């Protein structure tokens, strides 16, 4: 069917932030529109499922009516379909992917729900969402791929959960020193080892009477907790 082009609206679930239409415009000028836009009916208008670049080009070329294929889908299916068909044609930029996950998270979806719905690893979703916990200049460096990536942010997940100030400092260090993810992993492992040693020494000082029977930081933690509970009952 053909409908007036003004009755077609972009999908609210469109992840794309950037649309390159130059090549497509030349193709449509030369060959015409080879495939109809896919839409769903929404009251008095039609909402795009597939074809936003084509719609933009057709408007530029002054088309008044556009051929459509109408399908009946719920919001969840529409959201999943828009994400999938766009990704098949061209991978999203890091920023597009991250901002899309954030949009869904802001609407109340947990990171694992987003991953399940879009068939994306949920820890990968979480890493993209964690980018927004950093200052704007760090975010921009991630979007631009300038010495820091989502993979770096993923490696910082435990640090982010423990101490955000420490995570921000680590991000700056990654950028300033141009650290690879392997470099970062080694640094974090060394720091965790040092923290464990400090925790062990602190526990030894707190438990002088039983120190000879304990071997690891975890042993000291358990003993400290047991003594703390015992103290509460006395």
Steps between C-alpha positions, in 0.01 A plus 500: 500500500604862448446769765581868536859540615393741777311216670821305563696562820842368612510226761550615861719190532747607230855460635665690217640843582675549167351437154721489190262534205726618217547164326138400554378827354693434180359147478139614542546780248636246253288190569202621700385347829570126473344392829201634691530643850385273783264663750239436766178698540487737795169683513491751216859447389751227412810427706812376326639158575748497212601774258591826674790579267276439200230722650750782553621473140147491359414818689812667361399394149150640544297180493139549613390138530695194607439123459464321834477152644293507819556242774331448837748486787501601866745750652747234609514339156527840332789596726682174436436513125624858459819416691562184300433621145716808546789301646486248215550779247780674689644463849413773745761740625598460864307815589187390313499165676567648843236772471242248382564276800481806725166599347360156582654509849345843562165347405543249782668201340783327690822436309437124492149558364644716222754231417239227491257697283761611247703178511810684622734386779366667814848584632569677170181701554609584855842617380335741255272631775796547734660742254242758609637491856817671378555872425405633156857514372555133586171411331607685186834319502309169508268609216802607293703191588776728624721285726204358695225260394191326634723198560710711739181608678393138526831412666432778754161356601608381846680830563188693397295297747751551781619860460390731219770757578760229455335394173508857368867528590567170324325624186719809496806283546393280206471805276814678622721190482324348196458171685384190315238278662777252581702774671189599695430144612854464636480832686164408653626155600806653670283752684256230613793295630634800689155572645469137616839522672400822676171343605687198633734715708208702636318180595809367675513811714135465592525130592825451694378204705409276207748626243703181501213288370404721205664496159309714249324835493172313467577305820557825685184652362295202617659507844450875531133466410456218750658706778288798407182292528621355828559852633144598411361212706709576810 
